[in-house]
């Protein structure tokens, strides 16, 4: 895998948010700082970062988030606020174990394991 200057820039943009960011928000930020680029360029870079384990995709809100522990192979487990869309990554090995065991029992071969729990964050619970 080649970690190019452009891919590094995408990773920096994802991490600078300290929370979820959508692909078109990344495209807008790149256009402002680095000139116009095609949406396919953004998606290819995000796919590379996903494959490298440096970011996660949050399907329920169609966004990306930096991985809290990219050096350790793990599934993505997230608490996502339905109001402000903030997200927190958690890692519970028991959840990984249960998913793996149940998938094997059912003959299912997971390609990606992501658990997304929607609810309200502390700030939105008070508001």
C-alpha positions as semicolon CSV with decimal commas, in nm:
position;residue;x (nm);y (nm);z (nm)
1;X;0,000;0,000;0,000
2;X;0,134;0,340;-0,095
3;X;0,060;0,614;0,153
4;X;0,077;0,915;-0,079
5;X;0,079;1,281;0,018
6;X;-0,283;1,313;-0,096
7;X;-0,397;1,013;0,110
8;X;-0,218;1,159;0,412
9;X;-0,407;1,485;0,356
10;X;-0,739;1,299;0,354
11;X;-0,646;1,120;0,676
12;X;-0,556;1,454;0,837
13;X;-0,895;1,597;0,738
14;X;-1,083;1,299;0,882
15;X;-0,884;1,313;1,207
16;X;-0,909;1,693;1,240
17;X;-1,284;1,665;1,295
18;X;-1,251;1,445;1,606
19;X;-1,582;1,296;1,498
20;X;-1,769;1,178;1,187
21;X;-1,727;1,359;0,856
22;X;-1,905;1,297;0,527
23;X;-1,725;1,246;0,196
24;X;-1,872;1,560;0,043
25;X;-1,758;1,765;0,344
26;X;-1,408;1,632;0,280
27;X;-1,442;1,722;-0,089
28;X;-1,548;2,077;0,004
29;X;-1,253;2,115;0,243
30;X;-1,011;1,980;-0,017
31;X;-1,150;2,217;-0,280
32;X;-1,098;2,513;-0,044
33;X;-0,736;2,426;0,036
34;X;-0,602;2,211;-0,247
35;X;-0,809;2,303;-0,551
36;X;-1,094;2,126;-0,724
37;X;-1,102;1,749;-0,737
38;X;-1,349;1,483;-0,846
39;X;-1,567;1,297;-0,594
40;X;-1,415;0,968;-0,718
41;X;-1,076;1,085;-0,591
42;X;-1,223;1,131;-0,243
43;X;-1,392;0,790;-0,244
44;X;-1,077;0,613;-0,369
45;X;-0,869;0,775;-0,093
46;X;-1,131;0,686;0,169
47;X;-1,141;0,326;0,042
48;X;-0,762;0,309;0,079
49;X;-0,778;0,445;0,436
50;X;-1,056;0,197;0,521
51;X;-0,856;-0,094;0,383
52;X;-0,550;0,021;0,577
53;X;-0,757;0,024;0,898
54;X;-0,695;0,395;0,958
55;X;-1,059;0,502;0,945
56;X;-1,405;0,351;0,991
57;X;-1,722;0,401;0,788
58;X;-2,038;0,477;0,984
59;X;-2,308;0,346;0,754
60;X;-2,606;0,477;0,948
61;X;-2,496;0,839;0,902
62;X;-2,296;0,791;0,580
63;X;-1,978;0,929;0,734
64;X;-1,619;0,840;0,816
65;X;-1,425;0,860;1,140
66;X;-1,061;0,810;1,236
67;X;-0,983;0,478;1,401
68;X;-0,897;0,511;1,771
69;X;-0,660;0,212;1,760
70;X;-0,535;0,152;1,403
71;X;-0,248;-0,072;1,514
72;X;-0,484;-0,337;1,656
73;X;-0,717;-0,537;1,436
74;X;-1,071;-0,494;1,568
75;X;-1,428;-0,446;1,459
76;X;-1,585;-0,103;1,474
77;X;-1,820;-0,044;1,764
78;X;-1,976;0,302;1,783
79;X;-2,216;0,501;1,995
80;X;-2,375;0,759;1,762
81;X;-2,591;1,049;1,876
82;X;-2,908;1,069;1,667
83;X;-2,937;1,443;1,736
84;X;-2,588;1,593;1,690
85;X;-2,432;1,292;1,512
86;X;-2,130;1,287;1,740
87;X;-1,978;0,941;1,771
88;X;-1,756;0,754;2,011
89;X;-1,563;0,442;1,922
90;X;-1,559;0,170;2,184
91;X;-1,388;-0,166;2,178
92;X;-1,534;-0,457;2,365
93;X;-1,360;-0,786;2,281
94;X;-1,670;-0,970;2,407
95;X;-1,880;-0,817;2,131
96;X;-1,620;-0,923;1,873
97;X;-1,615;-1,274;2,017
98;X;-1,994;-1,304;2,014
99;X;-2,025;-1,176;1,657
100;X;-1,752;-1,411;1,537
101;X;-1,893;-1,712;1,719
102;X;-2,250;-1,653;1,602
103;X;-2,143;-1,587;1,243
104;X;-1,942;-1,911;1,241
105;X;-2,232;-2,106;1,393
106;X;-2,459;-1,982;1,113
107;X;-2,200;-2,045;0,841
108;X;-2,181;-1,673;0,771
109;X;-1,851;-1,519;0,655
110;X;-1,836;-1,155;0,766
111;X;-1,653;-0,911;0,541
112;X;-1,669;-0,626;0,787
113;X;-1,801;-0,610;1,142
114;X;-1,939;-0,276;1,252
115;X;-2,181;-0,225;1,539
116;X;-2,360;0,111;1,548
117;X;-2,572;0,201;1,848
118;X;-2,791;0,508;1,800
119;X;-2,910;0,715;2,093
120;X;-2,842;1,046;2,266
121;X;-2,502;1,170;2,383
122;X;-2,473;1,334;2,727
123;X;-2,484;1,686;2,581
124;X;-2,803;1,617;2,383
125;X;-2,968;1,431;2,672
126;X;-2,938;1,747;2,884
127;X;-3,044;1,986;2,605
